[in-house]
């Protein structure tokens, strides 16, 4: 079976959804399927190898067409120049092309598909997809925010469309009024253009099913998976990871709870129950995150613990794996509707127990893995207490680490994700033929 997987890029930083989609594409190939990875808007920034083609619906052209319909009539050679990967990467650094707070009107227009300002780019995408030979058996959208392109692609190629569900809700909810409500309404209208939905957790699937009134027979759940190649080597025991270190591995922003974790760390340092305790913050830092991080650094200096904190921005795959083997526990106390949390699998795969807030998909993931504890959400005091219990009970922490690592290796490999995802595609194609 041949899949065409369309995934928005970020241009210059790692994105969990992009990493998951690329892992899915590679795993589908490894079990015998063919996959065309198609970056949309901006180039992909990935940790693993990829065979992605040129960027379609380039972000600069999309932005210009939002501002002026004349931009949709630019000479073809000019439009192609604006889609050059180097220029798109430069533009993504100069201006945020992924911040929901700035993208209300454009998001609504893109969801509107054939009636939106970017109709010219949609037509070019459909023409390009129709020229690919051999063509796909199934089209896969990385998320429902791409649903505006589904109808045109499905009508032209006459193949079913699957949409993954991951991360849409917090993005749409962050859009300014009235665009958030209008975008939700447009997403509900676009449900009919999708043949099947694949949520990355049951909790998130239920949330989106209710929000969009998705028929139950269209909804499927396929947990994310990891390529186990980086996690086959036995990690060091927690007792060998000295000094004790609380780890964080996500974007360095308030939505992911980096400020909550710093607050919890300061509480633990004040108690001094864990000698030599350190904090390691690692992840993407965008321009809009700098002010918060500067504020947090100032707080740490004021409390006299700045030397006990490491900050690593935009880490590579190799750097991430090295840091994971230093962590005694990981916590990413996200405050929003996190649909999964790939960093949890990465931590547990590296033999690190986790402490997460008791909301969103986290209870489901920890129930499936047994690799950590839950605490009250949005509560730095509760987080500090849970982290303290984990750090002071080394034997229990190691048991949780061992159980979580085994669950990741057995239940969450990328191959399992690919097989379950492929089963949805096979079901759709058989149904279409009959």
Steps between C-alpha positions, in 0.01 A plus 500: 500500500619851423440783748534872427573661838459878512665664801555870578862594560637753746797633304752521781398306812404149608128426534357191671233448235756520218727251677209263555389525136848433368538201734165372373609542137830319557328218690238455227782456249674247724190277506471507122288803407596795281482852638526843341586753774371842394607806705247784504559871567859470628784244476510218753754505782549136599723280712475196273562456129215579265424483130271803501450681173486876436282725712145540373274798582806698609449721801609825333256458211227399745564810711508736201177356363337560837591868469418548131319294238741642243772285658318191372567619145875539530699359205577134557877555516458767768275277711755215469780731614298582811474126577876447520586314824773745602270798462220324689737415787617863512142628504403260780774648718412859415128468569301243694306294247373252760374718788122460533461847652611654169326265259126531560388629161746284310402182685133558422580572136706182465225293659263648245697325226354566157328819620800634693761756398753223426292336226787544252736300724237232553452466125878465453515234773217301341662524156836388642346209696311393188827491304682271745552157349425254637226679686405429862245248618434711810559866586600574860467844659721563802212669682152644451637850446579375148140394437444791261707317237328162545204549266708618206750216537238232549290613203801523270680179600192294588666345804401505869636758743614430857561782746708451810373689803783655699528847646210675326300591809758713684595676176143592404411598856794744500382681185368849574127569488302461282732266309507223760125444494482542122785251449328240718185545292694455176672190637159347575394565141816332371442171683303369200810536281702254712450123473667405829655670801795362697541655846830453683323425831153390606458810717577733212288301257202530734562874540514563126213263422272703725637834384459422130206254514706229328304178431631227729564260210748750355709530817804283571777521760864419424752585769823666395810285484878535516774360283658269760849523349601778743365317804633145463814566705442448872490845663690582821320428826346801671737462795789554259359830377656744741431767601121451504354688204146599410470502122272686259487428126255714302457848362611756759167673537224556755256268321738211568532609863868592512422778750305257722797263503740780593267597785490137622879479477541816710272351765710184512825696523356697791415173681843354420375143542680384183869590535658662195173499302528637146255601227561446129272680253534392140295570191404741227517870583322730257530878490173537691639279781806714576325746735364219720835322513679823592248551781556146627878540491465819705291316763758223521779755547303684769456172690870419467451174310585603144813285505281194567305545177594411142311633197552335162314654206416334169686181585592243238393136515840395636499775764148403606595136555807601700292727724234233557764272650580773756141545621377347826139591416327689220207736525332713234204646694308620195199716578299438182321213324810298406389229257786262584848611610768322297762615752349256752585203279849636440562544873366159597688337213817646651416357842365823654183502715262790444273727706214654305183701574183300538320629191487482119655182356753453781292265722435278198867485400616425854235233543621337178867513603509500881807719477425782741272698729222755457448817701246780516521716184610864500623469859871558564473387864340169403759453227784562746360241740466236228851566373636484854336162564646366176850629575508378860375147432769368271381139498147593395628746241715227346204259490291761319789568262537130420126446448469808281800410286369146443158635402653743250712230337218243485182704455617822338741417216457686172428172319185448709387855423558445127313168488197637681498812282535292184204287610280811487619575148446141385148504643419820308633380168315168527181686585547730204550211258192320625 
